[in-house]
């Protein structure tokens, strides 16, 4: 602790000695200045050139629309399906390239356990893209 060297006050000084702090900061600055260029090592690769005149095939597949009513009945693309039929169709659709998106439209009153079971069936069959269809919030 530093002690006052003169004047009327004989008590300890209340100032902080910043010299050690400056020394540590300078050492850290030097370390970062040395290591920063080493961290920006880049790998050079030759990227392909895009041809804007080339026609790209339309690989978009139509989505699968699954509607779930309050009573638990399910409709895949407006056709009634059972649980077993749904799993079988999801297995077939999961093998397609590109894979279609499964869009789930569940009634507001449907219990979440029903939707959760369908999501787990879709995941188990290999479906990757699952979406939920909703309506806009009422304005007012």
N, C-alpha and C positions, 0 to 999 in steps of 0.2 A: 504494500500500500504506500502511496506517495505521501510525503509530509511536506507541508508548506515551509519555504525557506526564509521567509521574511514577512514583514508587516505585522499588524496587530494580532492577527488570528494565529493561534498556536495549535488549532485542531487539525485533523486530517483533511486532505483535499478531497473534494467530491467529484473530481474530473476523471474520466475514463482514459486510460492510456491506449491509444488506437494503433500504436506501432506494431504490436503483434498481429492485430487484425489485418493491417495493410500487408504485412509480410505473408500471411497465409493467402490473402487474396491474390497477390502477385504470383505466388507459386502455383495456385490453381489456374490463373490466366495463362501462365507459360505451359502448363500441362495440357490445357485445352487447345492452345495454339499449335502444339506439336501433334496431338492426336486427331484433331479435326480433319486435316487432309487425308489421313489414313482411312477414315471412316467413309469417305466419299469415293471409294474405289468403284469404278463402273465397268461393266462387261459390255463390250461392243458386239452387236449382232447385226446381221443384214435383214431388214424387214422386207416383206413382200410389197410390191407396188400394186395399189388398187387400180383396177380398170373400170372407170366410170361408165363405159359403154357396154360392159358385159351384163347379160341378163341373169338375174339371180332367180333360181326356182323358188316358187312359193311353197315353203315347207310348213306353213302354219296349218295346224290341224284344228278342226272345230272342237270347242270344249265340250265336256260331258256335263250335262245339266241334271243335277239330282235334287228333286223336290221331296221334302219330308213334311207330311201333314201331321196334325195334332194326334190323330188316332194311330200313328206309327206307320201308315202306309207310305211307300216310297215309289217315286216315279223317275226313271232314268230316261232322259230325253222324251218326256211325256208318255212313256210306256210303263205300266205298272210292273214292278219287280219285287221279288222276295229277297231275303238276306242272302240265301245261297246263290241266286241268280246274279245279284249285285257283285258278290265276291268273284264269281266266275267271269263276269264281264270286265271287272277291274283288272283281273289277271291278264286277260287278253289285251286290254287297252294299254296296260303298263309295258307291254312288249313292243309297242309301236315306236318308231323313230320319226319325228320328234314326238314325245309323249304329250297327249292332250291334257289340258287342265281340268280337274274335277271341281266344278262349281256347285257348292251346296247351298240350297235355298230352303232353310228350315223355318217352319212356322214359329211365331213368337212364343207360343205356349208349349212347344216341344221341350221335353226335359233334356238337359245337357248330356245326360248319360247315353241317350240314343245317338246324339251327334258324335260323342266321344267314341262310341263303338264303331261308327261308320268311318271315322278318321283313322282309328287303329286298323280296321279292315283294309282301308286304302293304303296305309303305310305298309301293312303286311303283304299286300299284293305287289308292292313295288311302285306305287304312284308317288311321284315327287311333288307335283304341283297341285295343291289343294287350296281353294279359295272359298270365301263366304260371300254370298250375295246379300246385300242389305238395301234398304230404301233410305232416301234422304230424310234428314231430320225435319220435322215440320217447322215452317218459318212463322214467326209471329211473336 
